[in-house]
Structures are given as C-alpha cells and as structure tokens.
Amino acid sequence: MKRLLLMVFLFLAVPKMEAQTSDNNYRAPIAKTISTIASIFKVTINDKDGLLKDKELDYADWRIRQGNLEVSLTAVLSPFELTYFKENDSTYVIRKFEYARRSVTVGKERLEYLADLYPNLKAWETRKAELKQCIISSIGLDKAPAMPKTKPILTSKRIYKDYSVENIGLEIIPGVYATGSIYKPYPLKGKVPVVITPNGHFGDGRYRKDQQLRCAVLAKMGAVVVDFDLFAWGESTLQFDATLHRNSIAQTIQVLSAERLLDYMFSQKYIDKNRVGVTGGSGGGSQTMFLAAIDDRITVSIPVVMTSSHFVGGCPCESGRGLHLCGNGTNNAEIAAMAAPKPQLIVSDGGDWTATVPELEFPFIQKTYGLYGKQSLVENAHFPKEGHNYGESKRMAMYPFMAKYLGLDLKKVQNEKGEIDESTCVIEPYEKMYVFGAKGENLPKNALKDINKLYELFGEKNGKVYEVKK
C-alpha cells in the first residue's frame, strides 16, 4: 500500500509533458522514471527530502536496466549527484551523494570482496604493504619537511595525586606547532609505556572533562600520556583560523603531529619503546586506526566509535586526503585490520555508524587476525544502547585492555570494591592547559599563519581561497 501511495504521489507531482521522442531526447522528469522503476521491481523508493523535484533527464527511461534495480537507480540518479540507500529488501531512500558515506549494504559488499581478495596470509601481507605505502603518500607524510631541531616549549608541571601534567608546544615542521599536554605517573620511576590520545570533534577538544579523565587515569596506572589539539582547533587557532579545519591539509598535520610527538617521546630515556598505545574517539578514532596501520611502533590500539565499512568520516581531517581510495578502494574496517596481529580493542555503539560492528566489521577484522592465528588479540566492546561519545562505560572498557597489553597497574585506580575510580582526577581549567598563554601572548614569532604557505611546505597548492590570518 505504501509503495502504491508513493508511486501515485510521484506521478501526480510530475508535470504533464509531451510524449517522449528523439526530438526532445526522450527527456522526462526523473520522479516519473523513479516511479516506473519502483513499479517494475516492486519496491518502495522514498524521496523524503524532495530531492527529485523539478529534475529532468535526457533518455531517462532508457537508462532503466531490466532485471537490475540498483544499476537502474544509479544510472538515473548519478547525473544529479544523488544516490540511494537500501533500508531493507523492499525499501530504498533517495539521498544526496556523500563521498564519505555509503549504505550498510555497500559496506557489506565491499568487505565480502576484500575477504576474497586475500584468502591467505601472504596475499594479505602484500595488500597490507601496498595500502601502508599508499596511505603514507596520500596523507603527505613522505613530503613533510624535517622536524626543526628547536627544543619543545614546556610549561611548569602541575602535580596531583599519583600523576603530573605539563603542556607542550612542539615545532613539528618549520613554523607549525603541535600543542598539547603530557600526563606522567608521579613519581615517575624506571621505563614506562607511552599512550598517544588523538582528539575527536567533541566539544572543548582536549580540554573537556572526559578527555582529561582518561589521560589522568592512564597516567595513574603507569603510562605517559600525550594529548594534543586538532589542526585549527584549540590553541592551533592561534595560527590557523577554525574555518581552515575543513581543509584537507588538516588530516596531514594531525597525523604528523601524533608521529612527531611520538618521535619526541622516544627521545626521552624514561620511555619504553616496546610499549606504545594509541586511543581516541570519533575523529580521534580515525587517527587511531591510521596510526596503528602505518606506524610499526604502535603496539596496542583502541579506536572508539569510528570503525565502519560504510562511513570514513565526514570531516576532511579524516577523509580529505583520499587515503580511502588506496588499493582501488579501502575502508576503516580494513584499515583497522592492518593493526593485526597487534592487540586491538574496537569500541562501538548502537547510536551511530558503528552499530553494525558486532555483525559486520568485527568478524571481518577478526578473520584477518585469524590469518596470523591471533583471533584472540582483537576484541569488540559494543554498547547497543549508547551513542557517539567516549563516555564512562567506554573508558571502563579501555582501561583494562590497556593495562593488560601495556603492563599497567589497574589496582592503582581501583577502589575498595574493585571499581575503577576516576574521582581523584583533577579537571583543569583552560588557562592551565594553554602552552602559549591565556591570550596567545607567548606564541613564537616564527609561527606560520598562512594556509597557502603551509601547503607549499608539502609541495602542494591550496585548492581553497582564504584570507591569511593576521
């Protein structure tokens, strides 16, 4: 009945026109053609947002492929940058084309194709090596200028119960500073592991409460934790306006920031180079997967609410460099699998694009680990009734996993009931976490503020036009 009503609606909404002939290139409203497709294949095709309105197409009905619904839909919709999402076997929805987002069905098809592409370890290792090199090149890491030999800017250390915090400004390429905070066990004794914590697009960035909590708890457990700002976010806006965050170069700088902060930490005598973790949520989850895929120094990874076969991140800082085109098409599930056979915990929930992880992405990733005989080293913590965040329950899943594989002391943060207690952590105000002062008064004089010159440092040209930040 719904299908009949839809087809009637589409038909009534179509203006009357002359018969289609070669004289007018068989031109027809695509709403009418979509109605015809729905009738032929006996499905419901919803145009909830009115995307078909007033659109006409030459040779519209000629584009219908008898016996192939999805080919027909693609042929009619693609000239208008439209696509379709399959909700179930009998219902489709018209959507605007998004390069970063596909339907679950498309994600499933891709994973099935990839699984057949490398049936054994040798084939996978070949694929993995090709992907790794392509991802590095796509991001632009192979074109990055050398890191200057300037000393990092370190602020005074704040000492709290069982941990300390100091802020860092590291010149990662000439004139570009990564800004963040370093959490350390206090007192710091012997060799300790290091954890990199990339940020996502959650409000307040690295200054928000849940970000500070997870950094502090990990430090209490015995790890040095390095937290840093996104590009054109937080203190980075002293150099590049927030509007520039959606430039593709953001992805380059964010991954490079993590890499070179890790380089710096590896120069410190107290770091155990054999115990290196990375975890972040949302966009930080994307960075977590990228780092674990391309940096052999990473030994444990926990991407949170981002692993998906059908969504690669709508922000250019996650998908702007085209790395998902590597290998004739990859996705975050396959990129997560590149961490194999090193320990990995994939955290997902029922309220975003990771809702399908337990049934779709995780079995694929686990199968890849199986090529090494290491299925037990990858786990999935799924929260079906939760949404897109790095909330308390997700942190409680992360802490034991990090403790297990980085050799951290979970008992140091447990209360009498054996529960992990975050209440002794201090939530610092913004002012204490700044590297360059409350108003940026201590920003180095050589700080680069021209986005065009930033592109030039990588031998590229900015494809967008912006005013230079004064």
Backbone torsions as a table, in degrees:
resi	resn	phi	psi	omega
1	MET	NA	-43.4	179.3
2	LYS	-61.6	-40.5	-179.3
3	ARG	-64.1	-40.8	179.9
4	LEU	-64.0	-42.8	179.5
5	LEU	-63.1	-41.5	179.6
6	LEU	-62.0	-45.5	-177.4
7	MET	-65.6	-36.4	177.6
8	VAL	-65.4	-41.8	179.6
9	PHE	-61.8	-46.3	-179.6
10	LEU	-61.7	-40.8	-178.2
11	PHE	-66.0	-43.3	-179.6
12	LEU	-68.3	-28.9	-177.8
13	ALA	-77.6	-13.9	-178.2
14	VAL	-83.7	125.8	179.2
15	PRO	-67.5	149.1	178.4
16	LYS	-67.0	143.5	-179.3
17	MET	-148.1	167.5	-178.9
18	GLU	-69.0	161.1	179.5
19	ALA	-57.3	144.7	179.8
20	GLN	-77.1	127.4	175.9
21	THR	-142.5	175.6	177.8
22	SER	-66.8	-20.0	179.7
23	ASP	-63.5	-31.2	178.4
24	ASN	-115.1	25.8	178.8
25	ASN	57.2	30.2	-179.5
26	TYR	52.6	34.8	-176.8
27	ARG	-66.2	137.1	-178.9
28	ALA	-152.2	152.8	174.0
29	PRO	-63.5	134.6	-177.3
30	ILE	-71.4	-19.7	175.2
31	ALA	-60.4	-40.0	178.9
32	LYS	-68.0	-41.2	179.4
33	THR	-65.8	-40.0	177.4
34	ILE	-63.8	-37.7	176.5
35	SER	-62.4	-40.2	178.0
36	THR	-63.7	-42.4	178.4
37	ILE	-61.5	-44.1	179.2
38	ALA	-59.9	-39.4	-179.6
39	SER	-68.9	-43.8	-178.5
40	ILE	-62.3	-44.3	-173.1
41	PHE	-98.3	1.8	176.5
42	LYS	55.1	53.1	177.3
43	VAL	-130.8	167.4	173.5
44	THR	-99.2	130.5	177.7
45	ILE	-123.5	108.6	-175.4
46	ASN	-93.1	134.3	173.8
47	ASP	-115.7	69.2	-172.7
48	LYS	-61.0	-32.4	-175.1
49	ASP	-100.1	9.5	178.7
50	GLY	64.2	33.4	-175.8
51	LEU	-73.6	-17.2	-178.5
52	LEU	-88.7	-11.3	-173.7
53	LYS	-57.1	131.9	174.0
54	ASP	64.8	13.1	-179.8
55	LYS	-98.5	131.0	177.6
56	GLU	-124.5	155.4	-173.8
57	LEU	-143.3	133.7	174.5
58	ASP	-66.4	141.2	177.1
59	TYR	56.1	32.3	-173.3
60	ALA	-54.9	-55.7	-176.1
61	ASP	-70.8	-21.6	178.0
62	TRP	-70.1	-17.5	-178.0
63	ARG	-81.6	-8.4	-180.0
64	ILE	-72.7	125.2	178.5
65	ARG	-100.1	106.1	-179.9
66	GLN	-58.1	129.5	178.1
67	GLY	90.3	-3.9	179.3
68	ASN	-138.7	94.1	-176.8
69	LEU	-60.0	-50.3	-171.8
70	GLU	-71.7	-32.7	173.8
71	VAL	-64.6	-40.0	179.1
72	SER	-63.4	-46.5	179.5
73	LEU	-61.6	-43.7	179.6
74	THR	-61.1	-44.5	-177.5
75	ALA	-63.2	-34.6	-177.1
76	VAL	-84.9	-35.1	-173.1
77	LEU	-89.4	-34.1	-172.6
78	SER	-60.2	-31.7	177.8
79	PRO	-62.4	-16.5	-179.0
80	PHE	-109.3	16.6	-177.0
81	GLU	56.4	36.6	175.8
82	LEU	-111.4	158.5	176.7
83	THR	-145.6	-172.9	-179.2
84	TYR	-132.6	151.3	173.0
85	PHE	-119.6	131.0	178.7
86	LYS	-86.5	113.6	179.1
87	GLU	-83.0	-38.4	174.7
88	ASN	-160.2	-172.5	-174.6
89	ASP	-64.0	-17.8	-176.5
90	SER	-123.2	3.3	-176.5
91	THR	-133.1	128.7	177.6
92	TYR	-125.0	152.3	179.4
93	VAL	-126.5	134.8	177.2
94	ILE	-79.8	130.4	-179.5
95	ARG	-135.7	157.3	170.5
96	LYS	-68.4	146.2	179.7
97	PHE	-70.2	130.3	175.0
98	GLU	-126.6	121.7	-176.8
99	TYR	-64.1	-27.6	-174.7
100	ALA	-88.6	-10.6	-173.0
101	ARG	-126.9	133.9	175.0
102	ARG	-127.7	174.2	175.6
103	SER	-79.8	161.6	177.3
104	VAL	-59.3	-36.7	179.9
105	THR	-60.7	-43.2	179.3
106	VAL	-65.5	-40.4	177.6
107	GLY	-60.4	-42.7	179.5
108	LYS	-63.5	-43.7	179.7
109	GLU	-61.6	-39.7	-179.2
110	ARG	-65.6	-42.3	179.8
111	LEU	-65.8	-36.8	177.2
112	GLU	-64.2	-40.8	177.7
113	TYR	-63.5	-45.3	-178.3
114	LEU	-65.6	-38.6	-180.0
115	ALA	-60.6	-35.2	178.6
116	ASP	-78.1	-19.1	-175.6
117	LEU	-72.0	-32.4	179.7
118	TYR	-134.8	86.9	-177.1
119	PRO	-76.1	-9.7	-178.5
120	ASN	-141.5	170.6	-174.6
121	LEU	-62.4	-40.5	-178.9
122	LYS	-61.1	-45.5	179.7
123	ALA	-64.4	-39.6	178.8
124	TRP	-66.3	-43.1	-179.9
125	GLU	-61.8	-36.0	176.5
126	THR	-65.5	-47.7	177.6
127	ARG	-60.0	-45.6	-178.1
128	LYS	-60.5	-43.2	179.7
129	ALA	-63.5	-40.8	179.1
130	GLU	-66.1	-43.2	178.5
131	LEU	-62.7	-43.8	-177.8
132	LYS	-58.4	-49.6	-179.0
133	GLN	-64.0	-39.7	-179.8
134	CYS	-66.8	-40.8	179.7
135	ILE	-64.0	-44.1	178.4
136	ILE	-59.5	-44.4	-179.3
137	SER	-69.0	-41.0	-179.4
138	SER	-63.0	-44.7	178.6
139	ILE	-64.1	-32.0	179.8
140	GLY	101.5	12.9	-178.0
141	LEU	-65.5	-30.0	-179.0
142	ASP	-73.9	-11.2	179.2
143	LYS	-108.6	4.0	-175.9
144	ALA	-70.0	135.4	174.6
145	PRO	-60.9	156.4	178.7
146	ALA	-63.1	150.2	178.2
147	MET	-72.3	129.7	178.7
148	PRO	-58.3	155.6	-178.4
149	LYS	-88.9	13.5	178.4
150	THR	-66.0	149.2	178.3
151	LYS	-74.0	144.4	177.7
152	PRO	-66.1	150.7	176.0
153	ILE	-88.5	119.4	-179.3
154	LEU	-119.8	132.3	178.7
155	THR	-87.3	176.9	178.0
156	SER	-63.1	151.4	-176.7
157	LYS	-90.4	133.6	173.5
158	ARG	-101.9	129.4	-176.7
159	ILE	-108.1	124.9	178.6
160	TYR	-121.4	-171.9	-177.5
161	LYS	-68.8	108.2	175.3
162	ASP	74.7	6.0	175.9
163	TYR	-156.4	164.3	177.1
164	SER	-131.4	161.1	178.9
165	VAL	-136.6	135.9	171.2
166	GLU	-141.1	153.1	-178.2
167	ASN	-97.9	150.9	-177.7
168	ILE	-133.3	140.3	169.8
169	GLY	-122.2	111.2	-175.8
170	LEU	-113.6	124.4	177.9
171	GLU	-77.5	101.8	-173.3
172	ILE	-84.8	-31.4	169.8
173	ILE	-142.2	163.4	-174.6
174	PRO	-50.7	115.9	175.2
175	GLY	84.2	-0.9	-179.2
176	VAL	-116.1	122.7	-174.7
177	TYR	-111.7	130.7	169.2
178	ALA	-87.4	130.8	-177.1
179	THR	-118.1	135.9	-178.7
180	GLY	-169.3	-163.3	179.3
181	SER	-132.7	146.6	177.7
182	ILE	-115.3	121.1	178.0
183	TYR	-101.4	131.5	-179.1
184	LYS	-129.7	151.0	172.2
185	PRO	-62.8	145.0	178.1
186	TYR	-133.6	123.7	-2.5
187	PRO	-75.3	153.5	-178.9
188	LEU	-91.2	120.7	-178.2
189	LYS	-129.6	135.3	175.3
190	GLY	67.3	-161.8	179.9
191	LYS	-85.3	133.1	-178.2
192	VAL	-129.9	154.5	177.7
193	PRO	-75.2	167.1	177.8
194	VAL	-126.7	141.4	177.9
195	VAL	-125.0	126.1	175.0
196	ILE	-94.3	133.0	-177.5
197	THR	-124.4	86.8	177.2
198	PRO	-63.9	148.9	-179.5
199	ASN	-91.4	155.1	171.0
200	GLY	-106.6	-164.1	-176.5
201	HIS	-95.2	20.9	177.3
202	PHE	-67.4	151.4	-178.4
203	GLY	-55.5	142.2	177.1
204	ASP	75.5	-0.3	174.0
205	GLY	54.6	-135.5	-176.7
206	ARG	-73.3	-6.2	-178.9
207	TYR	-88.8	-10.9	-173.5
208	ARG	-70.3	159.8	-172.8
209	LYS	-60.2	-50.4	-174.2
210	ASP	-67.0	-27.9	176.7
211	GLN	-69.5	-45.0	178.5
212	GLN	-63.9	-38.3	-178.9
213	LEU	-61.8	-48.4	-175.8
214	ARG	-68.4	-32.8	177.0
215	CYS	-67.5	-44.6	-178.0
216	ALA	-66.4	-43.9	-179.2
217	VAL	-63.3	-43.4	178.3
218	LEU	-62.0	-37.5	177.6
219	ALA	-66.5	-41.6	177.3
220	LYS	-60.2	-34.3	-179.3
221	MET	-75.4	-13.5	175.0
222	GLY	121.1	10.9	-179.7
223	ALA	-109.1	148.1	166.9
224	VAL	-83.8	128.7	-174.6
225	VAL	-119.5	129.4	-179.0
226	VAL	-113.5	117.9	-178.6
227	ASP	-113.2	141.7	-177.8
228	PHE	-149.4	158.0	-178.4
229	ASP	-73.4	148.8	167.4
230	LEU	-66.4	165.3	174.5
231	PHE	-68.7	135.2	-179.5
232	ALA	55.8	42.7	-177.3
233	TRP	-149.0	143.9	-179.3
234	GLY	60.4	-137.0	-178.0
235	GLU	-69.1	-16.2	176.8
236	SER	-62.5	-21.3	179.3
237	THR	-71.1	-10.8	172.4
238	LEU	-66.3	-23.5	178.9
239	GLN	-105.4	-42.0	-175.2
240	PHE	-131.4	125.8	-177.1
241	ASP	-57.9	150.8	-177.3
242	ALA	-57.8	-27.3	179.2
243	THR	-64.7	-19.9	-177.5
244	LEU	-82.9	-6.1	-179.8
245	HIS	-60.9	-25.8	-178.3
246	ARG	-93.0	15.8	168.9
247	ASN	-82.5	148.3	-178.0
248	SER	-62.5	-27.4	-178.6
249	ILE	-62.9	-18.2	177.6
250	ALA	-59.4	-40.6	179.7
251	GLN	-63.5	-40.1	179.1
252	THR	-61.4	-50.5	-175.4
253	ILE	-67.5	-37.4	-178.7
254	GLN	-66.3	-44.8	178.4
255	VAL	-68.0	-39.9	179.6
256	LEU	-64.8	-36.1	178.2
257	SER	-60.5	-46.0	178.9
258	ALA	-62.5	-43.4	-178.4
259	GLU	-61.8	-44.2	-173.9
260	ARG	-83.9	-24.4	169.3
261	LEU	-66.4	-37.1	176.8
262	LEU	-68.5	-38.5	174.9
263	ASP	-56.6	-46.1	-179.7
264	TYR	-62.1	-45.5	-179.0
265	MET	-63.1	-34.4	179.1
266	PHE	-68.1	-17.9	177.4
267	SER	-82.1	-6.6	-179.3
268	GLN	-90.9	132.2	-173.5
269	LYS	-63.7	-23.1	-175.3
270	TYR	-86.4	-0.5	-178.4
271	ILE	-89.8	129.6	173.4
272	ASP	-86.3	106.6	-174.2
273	LYS	-69.8	-9.8	179.2
274	ASN	-93.1	0.0	179.9
275	ARG	-131.4	95.1	-174.5
276	VAL	-132.3	119.7	-179.4
277	GLY	-113.7	160.9	174.8
278	VAL	-147.0	135.6	176.1
279	THR	-154.3	141.6	177.4
280	GLY	-163.7	160.0	-178.8
281	GLY	-113.1	150.7	179.3
282	SER	58.6	-121.3	177.5
283	GLY	-59.0	-31.5	174.3
284	GLY	-68.4	-27.8	173.8
285	GLY	-68.2	-37.4	175.6
286	SER	-60.6	-49.3	179.9
287	GLN	-61.1	-37.4	178.6
288	THR	-58.1	-46.3	179.6
289	MET	-65.4	-41.7	-179.8
290	PHE	-61.5	-46.9	-177.3
291	LEU	-63.5	-43.4	180.0
292	ALA	-65.7	-28.1	-178.7
293	ALA	-77.3	-35.1	-171.7
294	ILE	-110.0	-16.2	-175.6
295	ASP	-110.5	109.5	-177.0
296	ASP	-68.0	-10.2	179.6
297	ARG	-75.0	-23.2	180.0
298	ILE	-69.1	127.8	179.8
299	THR	-111.4	-19.5	178.9
300	VAL	-142.1	133.9	179.5
301	SER	-134.1	143.4	177.5
302	ILE	-137.5	87.6	175.0
303	PRO	-78.1	133.2	-174.7
304	VAL	-115.9	131.0	177.4
305	VAL	44.9	46.6	178.0
306	MET	-145.6	-15.4	-176.3
307	THR	-74.6	116.8	-175.8
308	SER	-153.2	149.0	175.7
309	SER	-92.0	-10.9	-174.0
310	HIS	-124.3	5.7	175.4
311	PHE	-146.1	129.9	-175.5
312	VAL	-114.9	11.0	179.2
313	GLY	100.3	117.5	-175.8
314	GLY	-77.8	-13.1	179.9
315	CYS	-88.3	137.0	177.6
316	PRO	-57.8	-21.1	177.7
317	CYS	-70.6	-9.2	176.3
318	GLU	-112.2	-31.7	-172.0
319	SER	-136.0	13.2	-173.6
320	GLY	-79.9	-12.7	-175.8
321	ARG	-100.2	3.8	174.5
322	GLY	74.5	18.4	-178.4
323	LEU	-67.3	-21.0	178.9
324	HIS	-77.6	-1.7	173.1
325	LEU	-90.3	-6.7	-179.1
326	CYS	-61.3	149.6	177.8
327	GLY	62.5	31.6	-176.3
328	ASN	61.2	28.0	175.2
329	GLY	115.1	115.2	175.7
330	THR	-130.7	-177.6	177.2
331	ASN	-151.3	177.5	-174.8
332	ASN	-69.4	-23.7	176.0
333	ALA	-66.8	-44.4	178.9
334	GLU	-69.2	-37.6	177.9
335	ILE	-63.8	-39.7	175.8
336	ALA	-62.5	-37.5	-180.0
337	ALA	-65.2	-21.1	179.3
338	MET	-66.5	-15.2	176.6
339	ALA	-71.9	-18.3	-178.4
340	ALA	-58.3	140.7	7.0
341	PRO	-100.3	27.0	-178.6
342	LYS	-79.9	149.5	-177.0
343	PRO	-55.2	134.1	-179.7
344	GLN	-146.8	133.6	173.9
345	LEU	-114.4	120.3	178.8
346	ILE	-100.2	118.6	-178.0
347	VAL	-102.7	128.6	-176.1
348	SER	-138.5	169.5	-179.8
349	ASP	-147.5	172.1	-176.6
350	GLY	-89.7	-1.7	-173.6
351	GLY	-105.5	8.5	177.7
352	ASP	-146.4	-160.3	-175.6
353	TRP	-70.6	-4.5	176.3
354	THR	-93.4	7.5	-178.7
355	ALA	-60.4	-25.7	-176.8
356	THR	-91.2	0.1	-174.0
357	VAL	-54.8	-48.9	-176.7
358	PRO	-58.6	-36.6	-176.3
359	GLU	-95.5	-23.6	-171.6
360	LEU	-115.8	-67.2	-172.7
361	GLU	-73.3	-42.6	-176.3
362	PHE	-63.0	-44.8	177.5
363	PRO	-58.8	-36.3	177.6
364	PHE	-64.7	-47.2	-179.1
365	ILE	-65.4	-41.1	179.2
366	GLN	-63.1	-37.0	177.8
367	LYS	-63.7	-37.9	178.1
368	THR	-65.4	-42.9	174.9
369	TYR	-60.3	-32.7	-180.0
370	GLY	-63.5	-25.7	176.9
371	LEU	-61.8	-25.2	177.1
372	TYR	-96.8	-3.3	-173.7
373	GLY	71.7	28.7	-174.3
374	LYS	-125.2	38.0	-178.6
375	GLN	-56.8	-31.8	-176.1
376	SER	-70.6	-12.0	-176.8
377	LEU	-87.9	-4.2	175.4
378	VAL	-118.3	132.3	-177.8
379	GLU	-131.6	160.8	176.7
380	ASN	-128.1	124.0	172.6
381	ALA	-106.7	109.2	-174.9
382	HIS	-112.2	136.4	-178.5
383	PHE	-123.0	86.4	-171.0
384	PRO	-62.5	-24.0	-177.5
385	LYS	-101.8	9.4	-179.4
386	GLU	-109.3	170.0	-178.4
387	GLY	-116.0	-159.8	-170.7
388	HIS	-81.5	96.5	178.5
389	ASN	-165.2	175.2	171.6
390	TYR	-115.8	58.1	-174.1
391	GLY	-74.2	-175.8	-172.7
392	GLU	-58.7	-46.9	-177.3
393	SER	-63.2	-33.6	179.1
394	LYS	-72.8	-35.5	175.6
395	ARG	-67.1	-37.6	-179.6
396	MET	-67.1	-23.7	173.8
397	ALA	-79.3	-33.7	-177.4
398	MET	-72.8	-43.8	-173.4
399	TYR	-56.1	-50.3	-179.4
400	PRO	-63.2	-34.2	-179.9
401	PHE	-67.2	-45.8	176.4
402	MET	-61.4	-41.9	-179.4
403	ALA	-61.0	-43.4	-177.5
404	LYS	-63.0	-44.9	-171.8
405	TYR	-99.3	-9.5	174.6
406	LEU	-109.3	0.6	178.9
407	GLY	69.5	38.7	179.3
408	LEU	-90.3	161.2	-177.5
409	ASP	-99.3	98.4	-178.4
410	LEU	-66.5	-28.1	-177.9
411	LYS	-62.8	-25.2	-178.2
412	LYS	-67.6	-16.0	-178.8
413	VAL	-120.3	11.8	179.9
414	GLN	-98.6	143.2	176.6
415	ASN	-88.1	-171.1	-176.6
416	GLU	-62.5	-24.8	179.7
417	LYS	-87.3	-0.7	-177.9
418	GLY	84.4	9.0	179.9
419	GLU	-89.1	144.7	176.0
420	ILE	-72.1	124.1	-174.2
421	ASP	-110.6	113.0	179.8
422	GLU	-92.6	-2.1	-169.6
423	SER	-68.9	-19.1	-179.6
424	THR	-86.1	-0.7	178.2
425	CYS	-80.2	143.1	-179.3
426	VAL	-96.7	127.2	176.3
427	ILE	-91.4	110.4	-175.5
428	GLU	-82.1	147.3	173.8
429	PRO	-74.2	161.2	-179.2
430	TYR	-48.2	-45.9	-171.2
431	GLU	-55.9	-35.8	-178.9
432	LYS	-74.8	-20.4	-174.6
433	MET	-95.7	-4.5	179.3
434	TYR	-73.6	142.8	175.0
435	VAL	-88.9	-40.4	-170.2
436	PHE	-105.6	16.9	177.9
437	GLY	96.2	162.0	-175.3
438	ALA	-59.0	-32.2	-178.9
439	LYS	-116.6	16.2	179.9
440	GLY	73.5	19.9	-174.7
441	GLU	-67.1	-18.4	-178.5
442	ASN	-102.5	13.9	177.6
443	LEU	-62.6	128.7	-179.4
444	PRO	-55.4	146.3	-176.7
445	LYS	-64.9	-24.6	-178.0
446	ASN	-87.9	6.1	-176.4
447	ALA	-59.2	125.2	-179.4
448	LEU	-74.7	136.2	179.8
449	LYS	-129.4	7.3	-177.4
450	ASP	-107.3	110.3	-178.4
451	ILE	-61.3	-32.5	179.5
452	ASN	-66.0	-40.1	178.4
453	LYS	-70.4	-29.9	176.6
454	LEU	-62.8	-45.6	176.5
455	TYR	-59.8	-40.7	-177.5
456	GLU	-62.5	-30.9	178.0
457	LEU	-61.4	-23.9	179.1
458	PHE	-102.9	11.1	179.9
459	GLY	72.1	25.2	-177.7
460	GLU	-121.1	170.8	177.0
461	LYS	-120.6	135.0	179.5
462	ASN	-66.5	126.4	180.0
463	GLY	-84.1	-6.2	178.2
464	LYS	-114.0	159.9	-179.1
465	VAL	-113.9	120.3	178.8
466	TYR	-135.5	157.5	172.6
467	GLU	-77.2	146.3	178.3
468	VAL	-72.8	134.1	179.8
469	LYS	-66.6	128.5	-179.8
470	LYS	-88.2	NA	NA
